[in-house]
Amino acid sequence: MPVITLPYNDLENLTSADRSVITDRIPMIGADIERLENDHIDIEFFPDRPDLYSVEGVSRALRGFLEIETGMCEYDVSTSGFEISVDTKLDGIRPWLACAVIRGIKFDSNSIKSLMDLQEDLHWGLGRNRKKISIGVHDLKDIQPPFRYIAVDPDFEFVPLDFSEPMSLQEILQKHPKGIRFANILEEHSMYPLIVDVNDNVLSFPPIINGNLTRVTEDTTDLFIDVTGLSDSVDTALNIVVTALAERGGKIESVKIISPEATSRVTPQLDPIIRKLKKEDIESIIGIRMSMDEIIHNLEKMRYGTEVVDNETVLVKVPPYRADILHNYDIIEDIAIGYGYENIQPIFPECSTVGCEHTLSVIGDRLREIMIGLEYFQVMPFTLTNDKIHFEWMCRDKTDDVTYVLHPISEDQTMLRTTILPNLLEILSLNQHRELPQRIFEVGEVVRNEENRMHIAAVSIHPNANFTEVQEIVDAVMREQVLDYNLSESVDPAFMDGRRADIFVDGKKIGVMGEFYPQLISNFGLGQPIAGFEMQILPEK
């Protein structure tokens, strides 16, 4: 989760509250205080609140929560008269674009740093490390509209940010630090996106780097902002940036975007989204009775606009920067935050019963005790992984039983694991600086065909790791569970031919064991023999 640095002077000025009040109350809006320093506070926010990735956004939320200024912030948008055309060749590269102009900004070192930090945090949170969206912020002083968003050949040259000599786009991807870092986003394309002005001055080479001509300094007063990407998330990112700058006194102006189909749209669009809330739904989910006045009060504390329809219904105006509001439940959660979780009185349930451990939990605890007794160390890796590690590095073919994450936060966490062994091998690769032998295990969940199952897996790495060792471990585990099992020759490509076996109980295959294939060991960057096993945990009969 992102950690945001908030200077006290900035925070107090924008919030109109004392730092002691802020530090006392800010955890109640869904934030964890990481560090309290002499001149700033570091706060960790949930990834679903990108509008809080800046001191401006936090101050706006706090003014409402502290009842200094309640209700929805409304931002005026004037017409800039600027236009930007979109090249048809960008359709398969990076087709989405949203732009705005901000005038009358008075920058200092804190506000520039806040803007740059917000930009980078949005690149990570909404942009999936710039792949889905990237943001360009430009000084308007030396550029002239109309602008063009075009696709050009890799040999096109301009002076990138932090450089003094022209470089071709290909050279930027090979030599510029930002180009090297993000070149993979454009590696499949033969033409690259570029934003230029009427005189062919380069504003931006998205999603890589801006032109040096439009560098933002403390003397900058007027900005041109572009957001490019692969979906309409560009509008959300633009709304967050421009409303944050408006909190600094900036005046927002719109830009007309002319699409390849000769149609046009105007951005930013800061009209709120209207949602209808029922009083009975609020009370049933939060669990307490509220009057309509209390509901309105708590909504406005959380910076929503409201309009009462009747005694049971309220229309809620969702601010344009709230990317996290996907359902009415999200608004109801905010009502509870506004009410104050500390004000909700806990009560005992009307019925009572005696709980007991689930059978799989009992078996899991027993297996952990067995493995620890066999001198294996328990680990608890993430259940999220990706195709490359889970299949390619394991020398296995991709299966049809995988559950993928709809909106992954990174390319490293795109699916739920179907086996545990890849996670254990990752841990070995991260601990090569530690002495051998290393023996680790996990008892945990895997997901296949959207169903959870419990597995146990273990690996051992040292110069003499072999099939005999892992067979002895499997035999001990099965014996301690009083389970009869059989072995049969395996064809699992993760293991070496002739040194691998499938594990069967009552004629059903429950796992596999053996010595790992040399290519697999190399894929994980390891250099010692590894033996291991994995099997499903069976409930007691």
C-alpha positions, 0 to 999 in steps of 0.5 A: 500500500502507498505511504504518503508523506504529508508535511505538517505546514502544508497539512495544517494550512490546507486543512485549517486544523492543528497537527495534534487533532490531525494525527489523532483523527486521521486513523479513523478515516482508514489510514495507518500512521507509519511515522511521526517526524518533526516536520512531516507525517507518513501515512499508509492508505489503502490502494482503493483511495487514490484520491488520498495519495496527496496532501491536497486530497487528504486535507479535503477529506479531513476538512469534512471528517473534522466538520470544518467544511462539509458537503461535496466540493464543487469545482468550476471548469472553464473552457480553455479553447485548446484542442488536441487531435488523436492519430488513428494509428494509436488504436492498437498502441495507447488510444485513450486520452484525457487532458486539462489546463490548470492556470494560476498555480503558485508552486513551492518546493512542497507543492511541486513534490506533492504533485510529482508524488501524486503522479507516481503513486497514480502510475502505480495504483491506477496505472499498473506501473504506467501500463494502463495509465500514465500522466504528463504534467507540462509548463505551458509557457513555451508550447502552443496549441493546438496539440496532436497525439500521434504515432511516430517512428522510433527514430524520431528525436527530441530532448527528454527530461533531465537530458540536454541533447536530442535522443531518438525514441529508440535511444531513450528506451535503451539509454534513458533511466525511465526508458530502460525501466518502462521499455517493456510497455512498448516492446511489441509496437513498431511505432510509438506515441508522442504528444506535440504542439503546433510547432512540433515541440514534444510535450510527452513520449507516453508512458516513458518521459516528458520533453525537457522543454516543458519541465515544471519549476517553482516559476510555473503558473500554468499547466497542461496535463495529459493522461494516456492509457488503455481504458477510461481510467484516464478520466479518473486519473485526470479528475484526481490530479486536477481537483488536487491542483484546484485545492492549491488555488488552480483554475481548471480549464477543459480541453477538446479531444478530437478522436479519429472518428472525427467525433470529439469529447471534452475533458475533464468531466467533473459532474458527480455520479448520482446514486440512490440509497435506501435508509433500510439498507443503511441500517441493516448493513451498519446494524444501527438505527439512524435518522435521515438527518444523521445519514445526511450529516455523515454523508456530508462529513465524508464529502458527498453531496445529498438530496433527500427524496423522502423519509426513506430515500436519499440521492447521493452525489459521488465526487468525480475523484472517488474512483473507489465507489463501485457499489452502494455498499461503498457509500454505506461504509463511508456513512459508518466511518462518518458516524465513527466505528468507535461510536457503534456499541458492540452487543452480544448475539441473541443466540449462543453456541459452542464453537469448534475447529474445522476438521481441516484446521485440526489436520492442518495443525497436526501436519504442521507439528509433524513437519516441524518435528522433521526439522522443516521450517514453516513459511507463509507466502502469498496466494497470489502469483502469475503465469510465468512463475506458476507455469513457465518457470515450473516447466508445466503447461498452463491448465484450465482450472486457474482463477485470475484476478479481474483487476490485478495491482501488478503483473506479479500478482495476476492469479490465485495459485493452484499449487504451493511448490512455486511459492516455496521455490521463490522463497529459496531463490530469495534466501540464497545468502543463507547457509544450507541445507534449507528445508521449508514447508507450508500448509495452505490453500490453493484455488482450482476451478474457483474452489478452495482446497488445502495442500501441504508442500515442502522442499529441501535444498542442499548438495545431496537432496534426492528422491530417497530423502523426499520419499522418507519425508512423505512416508513419515507424514503418511505414517503419522496420519495413519494413511495407507498410500501407494506410489506410481510413476509420474510424468510431471515435467517439474521433476526429473524422469525416473526420480518422480512419483505420484501419490495415491490414497484409496486409488485417488491421486492426491500429490506428487514428489521427486527431485526437481528438473535442472531447468526448473532449478535454473529458472528460479536462479538456484544452483543446488539439487532440490527435492520436494513434494505436494499433496492435497489434505484429505478430510478425515473419514 
